[in-house]
Amino acid sequence: MSWVYLAGVLIAYALLMYEHLIVKPTDLTRLNTAFFTLNSTLSIVVFLFTLIDLVVFKG
């Protein structure tokens, strides 16, 4: 995989870390944000960067 895929993995990693930081065991008010919004963003980021890598660099 190329640097584009690696950039997507790093962005996905940052999103996962942010997701874990905003939810505390004593404060679950941001649970919906972490679960629904960030997970959907994460899946789109991984898909797009993988697609770009496959189309541009392997095509």
C-alpha positions in Angstrom: 0.0 0.0 0.0 1.1 3.5 -0.7 1.5 6.6 1.4 -2.2 7.5 0.7 -3.3 4.3 2.5 -0.9 5.0 5.4 -2.4 8.6 5.7 -5.8 7.1 6.0 -4.7 4.7 8.6 -3.2 7.5 10.6 -6.3 9.6 10.4 -8.4 6.5 11.4 -6.0 6.1 14.4 -6.5 9.7 15.4 -10.3 9.4 15.2 -10.2 6.2 17.4 -8.0 8.0 20.0 -10.4 11.0 20.0 -13.4 8.7 20.3 -11.8 7.1 23.4 -10.9 10.5 24.9 -14.3 12.1 24.7 -16.1 9.3 26.6 -15.3 8.9 30.2 -16.6 6.1 32.5 -18.3 8.7 34.7 -19.7 10.9 31.9 -21.4 9.1 29.1 -23.1 12.2 27.6 -20.9 12.0 24.5 -21.5 8.3 23.9 -23.8 8.9 20.9 -21.2 11.2 19.3 -18.5 8.8 19.8 -20.4 5.7 18.6 -22.5 7.0 15.7 -20.8 10.1 14.4 -17.1 9.2 14.8 -17.6 5.5 13.7 -19.4 6.5 10.6 -16.6 9.1 9.8 -14.0 6.5 10.5 -15.5 4.0 8.1 -15.8 6.6 5.4 -12.2 7.7 5.9 -10.8 4.1 5.7 -13.0 3.4 2.6 -12.0 6.5 0.7 -8.3 6.3 1.4 -8.3 2.6 0.5 -10.2 3.3 -2.7 -8.0 6.2 -3.7 -4.9 4.0 -3.1 -6.3 1.2 -5.2 -7.5 3.3 -8.1 -4.7 5.8 -8.3 -1.7 3.8 -7.4 -2.7 0.2 -8.4 -4.7 1.0 -11.5 
